[in-house]
């Protein structure tokens, strides 16, 4: 794979690249360009995790080394009970591996890192104290504002959070960090403050936030806005059918699922998207591109219910591996139902 194709694959569907020039140069000259993505093992994983995993798959296909940080200490700082962190970690690791296998990507260059194993050492703690002496409470609150539950009287843990995420870039020994646009303020904080304690700034890769089925953002805390990996077929169909999807207006969660998940997979596999309809309503519609679906939907040639039925079928096919896995079901029960 040449450098231009590698760059295209790494950056496709991203909302922003901070320091794209550096990214292009490093991808061309560095053999083991390394990127990390971090997540806290908190709520039950939803289909929203497929969106960052699509990019993780792109990174792996491009030959990048990928580290996934399962940030158990960050989860504790965000309110998860210390006694269940290990069970949440086990579930998240297995679920993420299953998502990537569902996407059909080789994970030989993927590494999982447990946050507590990285962060509970003297040198890391020393650097965190150094950062705390040069970071104002205002800067920390601003950096954490879109990621941590702060409230009117923020806990000290919320202010520590961005310091740790910045240091993770250095201690993971990566060239870039990948995250959603809600992480941008922390990434900018890291780029500004790491050099002040002697470390280089990293490249930042930002994924767009995907609309929920109801409301603006897909959120694990809003049950109706997301589909859990272990939802049964009937529940998936019900949630999709109840999703916001106004005829002629493509700005909704259903179209976001199509654009950033279903069509990316189908394009890579050389498959088409089929909307099944009775002959009396014109018969099946077959689409090769997302733009073609959006055009028909905007012109009201594609009815919202027909679109929803097709999307629900695609999602149920995606989630089959999770429903069939007794291991994931047990890990989920241990992590959330005890």
C-alpha positions in Angstrom: 0.0 0.0 0.0 1.5 3.4 -1.0 1.6 6.4 1.2 -1.3 8.2 -0.5 -3.7 5.2 -0.1 -2.6 4.7 3.5 -3.4 8.4 4.2 -6.8 8.1 2.5 -7.6 5.0 4.6 -6.4 6.5 7.9 -8.4 9.8 7.4 -11.6 8.7 5.7 -14.7 9.9 7.4 -12.7 11.7 10.1 -14.1 15.1 11.3 -10.7 16.6 11.8 -6.9 15.9 11.9 -4.8 18.1 14.1 -1.5 18.4 12.3 -2.4 16.6 9.0 1.0 17.6 7.5 2.8 15.7 10.3 0.5 12.7 9.8 1.3 12.6 6.1 5.0 12.8 6.7 5.1 10.2 9.4 2.9 7.7 7.6 5.4 7.9 4.6 8.6 7.4 6.6 7.7 5.5 9.8 7.4 1.7 9.7 5.5 1.3 13.0 3.3 4.4 13.2 1.3 3.8 16.4 -2.1 5.2 17.3 -4.1 4.7 20.4 -7.8 4.9 21.3 -9.0 4.9 24.9 -12.4 4.1 26.4 -13.7 3.8 29.9 -15.3 0.4 30.9 -18.5 2.0 32.1 -22.0 1.4 30.7 -23.1 -1.6 28.6 -21.6 -1.3 25.1 -23.9 -0.1 22.3 -23.7 -0.3 18.6 -22.1 3.2 18.7 -18.8 1.3 19.4 -18.9 0.1 15.8 -18.1 3.7 14.7 -14.7 4.0 16.3 -14.0 0.3 15.6 -14.5 1.1 11.9 -11.6 3.5 12.1 -9.6 1.1 14.2 -10.1 -1.4 11.4 -9.0 1.3 8.9 -5.8 1.9 10.9 -5.1 -1.9 11.0 -5.7 -2.3 7.3 -3.3 0.6 6.7 -0.6 -1.3 8.6 -0.6 0.9 11.7 0.0 -0.5 15.1 -3.0 0.2 17.4 -3.2 0.3 21.1 -6.6 0.2 22.9 -6.5 1.7 26.4 -9.2 0.3 28.6 -9.0 3.1 31.1 -10.3 1.4 34.3 -8.9 4.2 36.6 -10.6 6.8 34.4 -13.9 4.8 34.8 -13.4 4.9 38.6 -12.8 8.7 38.4 -16.0 9.0 36.5 -18.0 7.1 39.1 -17.8 3.3 38.4 -17.5 1.3 41.6 -14.0 0.1 42.3 -15.3 -3.4 43.1 -16.6 -4.0 39.6 -13.8 -2.5 37.4 -12.2 -5.8 36.6 -15.5 -7.4 35.4 -16.2 -4.3 33.2 -12.7 -4.5 31.8 -13.2 -8.2 30.9 -16.5 -7.6 29.2 -15.2 -4.6 27.2 -12.1 -6.4 26.0 -14.1 -9.4 24.7 -16.8 -7.3 23.1 -14.3 -5.1 21.3 -12.5 -8.1 19.9 -15.8 -9.5 18.7 -16.7 -6.2 17.0 -13.4 -6.2 15.1 -13.8 -9.9 14.1 -17.3 -9.0 12.9 -15.7 -6.3 10.7 -13.3 -9.0 9.3 -10.1 -7.2 10.2 -6.7 -8.8 11.2 -5.9 -7.9 14.8 -2.3 -9.1 14.9 -1.1 -5.5 15.3 -3.6 -4.7 18.0 -2.7 -4.4 21.7 -4.9 -3.9 24.7 -3.5 -1.9 27.6 -5.2 -1.8 31.1 -5.1 1.8 32.4 -4.1 0.8 36.0 -1.1 -1.2 34.8 0.1 1.8 32.9 -0.7 4.6 35.3 0.1 3.2 38.8 3.8 3.8 38.7 6.1 6.4 40.4 7.2 8.1 37.2 3.6 8.6 35.9 2.5 9.9 39.3 5.4 12.3 39.4 4.5 13.7 35.9 0.9 14.0 36.9 2.0 16.2 39.9 4.2 18.2 37.6 1.2 18.8 35.3 -0.9 19.8 38.2 1.5 22.6 39.2 1.2 24.3 35.8 -2.5 23.6 35.0 -5.2 25.9 36.3 -8.6 24.6 37.5 -10.1 26.6 34.7 -8.0 24.8 32.1 -8.8 21.4 33.5 -12.5 22.1 33.8 -12.6 23.4 30.2 -10.7 20.3 28.9 -12.9 17.9 30.7 -16.2 19.7 30.1 -17.5 17.5 27.3 -16.2 14.1 28.6 -16.6 14.0 32.4 -19.8 14.4 34.4 -18.9 17.6 36.2 -22.1 19.1 37.6 -22.4 22.2 39.7 -19.9 21.1 42.3 -17.2 19.1 40.3 -15.3 16.4 42.1 -11.5 16.7 42.1 -11.3 13.5 40.1 -12.9 15.3 37.1 -10.0 17.8 37.1 -7.4 14.9 37.2 -9.0 13.2 34.2 -7.5 15.4 31.5 -4.0 15.3 33.1 -4.1 11.5 32.9 -5.4 11.4 29.3 -2.6 13.8 28.3 0.1 11.6 29.9 -1.4 8.5 28.4 -0.1 9.7 25.0 3.5 9.7 26.3 3.4 6.6 28.4 1.7 4.5 25.7 4.6 5.6 23.4 2.3 6.5 20.5 2.4 8.9 17.5 -1.3 9.8 17.5 -4.4 9.7 19.6 -7.8 8.8 18.1 -11.1 9.9 19.6 -14.4 11.6 19.1 -14.9 15.3 18.6 -16.0 15.5 22.3 -12.4 14.7 23.2 -11.0 17.6 21.3 -10.5 19.9 24.3 -8.5 17.3 26.1 -6.4 16.6 23.0 -5.7 20.3 22.7 -4.8 20.5 26.4 -2.4 17.6 25.8 -0.7 19.3 22.8 -0.3 22.5 24.9 0.9 21.0 28.2 2.9 17.9 27.3 5.8 20.1 25.8 5.8 22.1 29.1 7.1 19.0 30.9 9.4 17.9 28.2 7.3 15.6 26.0 6.4 16.1 22.3 2.8 16.8 21.2 1.0 14.1 19.3 -1.2 14.0 16.2 -4.9 14.0 17.0 -7.4 12.1 14.9 -11.1 13.1 15.5 -14.1 11.0 14.7 -17.5 12.8 14.2 -20.1 12.2 16.9 -23.0 10.1 15.5 -26.6 11.1 16.0 -28.7 8.9 18.3 -31.9 7.2 17.2 -33.6 9.8 19.4 -32.1 13.2 20.1 -28.8 14.7 18.9 -26.2 12.4 20.3 -26.1 8.6 20.6 -25.6 8.1 24.4 -25.4 5.0 26.6 -27.3 6.9 29.3 -30.3 7.4 27.0 -31.8 4.0 26.4 -34.0 5.0 23.5 -31.1 6.6 21.7 -28.9 3.5 21.3 -29.0 -0.2 20.5 -27.1 -2.5 22.9 -24.9 -5.2 21.5 -27.0 -7.8 23.2 -30.5 -6.4 22.3 -32.6 -9.2 20.7 -34.0 -8.9 17.1 -37.4 -7.7 18.3 -35.9 -5.0 20.5 -33.6 -3.8 17.7 -36.5 -3.6 15.2 -38.6 -1.7 17.8 -35.9 0.8 18.6 -35.2 1.5 14.9 -38.9 1.8 14.1 -39.3 4.3 16.9 -36.3 6.4 15.8 -36.6 10.0 14.6 -36.7 9.9 10.8 -38.8 12.6 9.1 -39.5 12.0 5.4 -37.3 14.1 3.2 -34.9 15.1 6.0 -31.7 13.0 6.1 -30.4 14.6 9.4 -31.2 11.7 11.7 -29.6 8.7 13.4 -30.9 6.2 10.8 -29.0 7.9 8.0 -25.9 8.3 10.2 -25.9 4.5 10.8 -26.1 4.1 7.0 -23.4 6.6 6.1 -20.8 5.8 8.7 -21.3 2.1 9.4 -23.4 0.1 6.9 -22.2 1.6 3.7 -18.5 1.7 4.8 -18.8 -2.1 5.4 -20.7 -2.8 2.2 -18.3 -0.7 0.1 -15.3 -2.5 1.4 -17.0 -5.9 0.8 -18.3 -5.0 -2.6 -21.9 -5.4 -1.5 -25.1 -3.5 -2.2 -27.7 -2.1 0.2 -31.1 -3.6 -0.4 -34.4 -2.1 0.7 -37.1 -4.8 0.4 -40.5 -3.6 -0.6 -43.7 -5.5 -1.9 -44.1 -5.3 -5.6 -47.3 -3.3 -5.2 -45.1 -0.5 -3.7 -42.5 -0.7 -6.5 -40.5 -3.7 -5.5 -37.0 -3.8 -4.0 -34.6 -0.8 -4.2 -30.9 -1.6 -4.6 -28.2 1.0 -3.7 -24.5 1.0 -4.4 -23.7 4.3 -2.6 -24.9 6.2 0.4 -25.4 9.3 -1.7 -28.0 7.5 -3.8 -30.0 6.5 -0.7 -29.8 10.1 0.6 -31.0 11.5 -2.8 -34.0 9.2 -2.9 -34.8 9.8 0.8 -34.6 13.6 0.4 -36.8 13.5 -2.7 -39.2 11.3 -0.8 -38.9 8.4 -3.2 -37.8 6.2 -0.2 -40.3 5.9 2.6 -38.9 6.2 6.2 -40.5 2.8 7.3 -39.0 1.0 4.3 -35.6 2.5 5.2 -36.0 1.6 8.9 -36.9 -2.0 8.1 -33.8 -2.4 5.9 -31.5 -0.8 8.5 -32.9 -3.0 11.3 -32.2 -6.1 9.2 -28.6 -5.0 8.6 -28.1 -4.3 12.3 -29.5 -7.6 13.4 -27.1 -9.4 11.0 -24.3 -7.4 12.6 -25.3 -8.4 16.2 -25.6 -12.1 15.5 -22.1 -12.8 16.8 -22.9 -11.2 20.1 -26.2 -13.0 20.6 -24.5 -16.3 19.8 -21.6 -15.8 22.2 -22.2 -17.4 25.6 -18.9 -16.0 26.8 -20.0 -12.4 26.1 -23.4 -13.0 27.7 -21.8 -14.3 30.8 -19.2 -11.5 31.0 -22.1 -9.0 30.5 -24.1 -10.6 33.3 -21.1 -10.5 35.7 -20.4 -6.9 34.9 -23.9 -5.4 35.0 -26.4 -7.7 36.7 -24.8 -8.7 40.0 
